[in-house]
Structures are given as C-alpha cells and as structure tokens.
C-alpha cells in the first residue's frame, strides 16, 4: 500500500487480489475521514 501527495491531492494505491491495484484520489479532508473510519474499525 502506498500514498503520495501530488499537488492538492493524495493518491493512494492499494493492492487487490489478482495482482492489480485500486487507485484512489483523495483530498486532505477525505484522507482524514478515511483515517478516522479505519481507526474505529481496528481499535
């Protein structure tokens, strides 16, 4: 999994079954919200 900042966006690449990657473009607010949701699930 990787995430890089490109301009005003964050590009996240997540490996998926079968060898591909899911590519998601987020803004800072969406990235914070995603982090909070994931933290709630794994806590």
N, C-alpha and C positions, 0 to 999 in steps of 0.2 A: 504494500500500500504506500502511496506517496501523495504528498500535497505540496504544491508550489504556488507562490504568488506571482501572478502575471498582470501587471498593471493594477487595476482596481479589483481584480477577481482572484479567487483561489481556485486552482484546478486540482481536483482530487481524482486519482486513478486507483481503482480497487480491483484486484484480481478476482475473476469469477471462474466457476467450474468450466472446464473445457478449454482453458488456456487463454481466454480473452480478458479484456479489461473493461470495466464500467468507468466511463469518464464523466465527471460531474463538475459543472462550473458554478461556484457559489460566490456571493458577496460576503463581506465580513459579518453582517448580521445573521445571514443564513448559516454561516460556519459556526457562530456562537450558539445558535439554536440547535444545530445538529450535535454539537459537543454536549450541550446540556441534556438532550434526549438520550444520547448514548451513555452518558454518565449515570443517568437514572436507571437504565436497564442493567448495567453491570455492577451497580453498587449494592 
